[in-house]
């Protein structure tokens, strides 16, 4: 149970008052736990840790140099890379703890526990969406002042994101065929209901997750060897449960109105509906315009960046795509290093699928969907998604290492 709690908060730990980062705190706690019990990682995993920490240390030093040269009061990029290093060490340590407990079943357990972490957050989101007192309590406790989140028809749960969060929640729906085969009998019905609830959390958070589900869910359904008839029946029963739930909730007309707006927003993204107020969404056109007109005119700024977040009162960039904001922040040089990290993740995912197909494909999809989301909002190295990326990276290296050793018939009593 402790590992599941660690995993949940390593993904969803909130930032209080937009200042105090509980995710970094939980990362430090997990790392300390690992050190206290003397957990030892294989050399291949240690090398990965050293290389990743070196990569982000270079970016940290680079961002510090930009702050110095630009005389910038904005330390966003510096703090960003410090948090990333701490976050990665927390994910690295958590995978070590999973390995110590589950050994060769580690991949299955992390995939399963990841889905349930997403489900628990979906329940929190749904409770906040339905109940104004719960919503106000959570946002007041976390001291989140964004009026668009507190009073809108969408909910961000324990995070301060919306579209980015919907991508993470959507991943829970995408991987459900891989997790479903762990369950039989009545547990299949419970799991099916959980999938429906996760899907609802995507609708009430943002449209990005809907797009990703449309892109990747058909692939995971196709790749699964078989889904037995009784499991499909369970989905039917889960949908009946959803109908009954909606029937009860629909007694509150405000909830029905808010959900309809959220659902219409999702339909509108696919050109199937209209935005609230009957105004057709121009999100796609705005995104295209950002990529046409949003790049820096100064070649030096384009190459090196100026260390800014682009979201301060004294330097606000009226663009949303993450790739553009990264160019302003760390330039083409820093952007290349950041993106290279995700291509390393993709490479290890492709290698891993030879030994653990479900983990390899899940890691591959998550890395690719992160690169896709970054095209719309600033998402690479984001707090919630980076944890999952780091977990998958360390996990895929562990799986490759263990299976290569088995293939080479190498045995070591010091294996940890």
Order of alpha helices (4+ residues) and beta strands (2+ residues): alpha-beta-beta-alpha-alpha-alpha-alpha-alpha-alpha-alpha-alpha-alpha-alpha-alpha-alpha-alpha-alpha-beta-beta-alpha-alpha-alpha
